[in-house]
C-alpha cells in the first residue's frame, strides 16, 4: 500500500528491473491516468491499481506471468486491456465488467519469416536428397534396400525436425523501453521539487545528517554527498519546502523524513536508494509524480 490513496498522483515511472507490483500499491490513486509496466515485472498484485478513477491506458509487457484478483477493479475509465501471451494466471475480476480483455497474439516478424523461409528451403533440399536416394536404390538388392530404409528413417526424422515451427515457439528477447541511462533518476542530482520556478535568491540549507536541527521554514535543501541516510522526521512538517537536491550516495530515507511537506509536488529518488521508511512522504498532499529506482528493496507502510 506504499502509494495507496495518493489522490493527486498523475504519473509514475516504473524502471526496468522492477519485478512486482504489490497488493494495493496504487489503489485509490484517483488521478493516475496511465500505467506502463516494464518487461521485468512478473506479478501485478491484488487490487494493485483498483479504484484508479482516471486510469485510461494500461500497457503490460510480455514477461508478465500473473495478474491477481481485482488488479484493476473499479478503474471504470479503462476501456480495454491487452493480456500478454506470457501470462499464466489471471485472477478474478481483474478489470471492471465494462472493460474489454484481449489476449495478445504472437505476430510473425520479418525476422521470424526469414527463419521460416530458410527452414523450409533446408527441408526441401533434404526431401529432394531423400527422393534421390530412393530412386537410386530401387533396383538394388534386398540388402541394399534394408540399408536404404535405415537411411530414409534418419532422413524422415530430420525432415520432421526441420519442418517444425520453431520460429513460432521461440521466445523473442524483449526490448527494454527504459534503461537506467534514459530514466530521469540517472541524472547526477535527483530531486524532490515543486512546480514553482527555482529562485536562486533563496537560501539553500545543507543537510549533513545526524542530529542536525532543520528549521521549519526551510524552502530549499541540498543533501550533502557524505549523507547516506536522511534521519527519521528530519524534514517533517516543513510545509514550505519546495526543493530537495539529493546526493547520489543516499541509500535510506528514514521514518517520516518528509512527513506533511505539503508543498512538494514531484519526487525523483536517486539511483542508489534502497530503503524508503514508513510514512516517509505521508501527507505530501500536492504530490503528483513519483519516480522510484529499481534499487529500492523496501518501501515502508504508508510511505506516500
Buried (B, 14 or more C-beta within 10 A) or exposed (E): BBBBBBEBBBBBBBBBBBEBBBBBBBBBBBBBBEBBBBBBBBBBBBBBBBBBBBBBEBEBBBBBEBBBBBBBBBBBBBEEBBBBEBBEEBBEBBBBEEBEEEEEEEEEEEEBEEBBEEBEEBBEEBBEBBEEEEEEBEEEEEEEEEEBEEBBEEBEEBBEEBBEEEBEEEEEEBEBBBEBEEBBBBEEEBBBBBEEEEEEEEEEBEBEBEEEEBEEEBBBBBBEEEBBBBBBBBBBBBEBBBBBBBBBEBBBBBBBBBBBBBBBBBBBBBBBBBBBBBBBBBBBBEBBBBBBBBBBEEBBEBBB
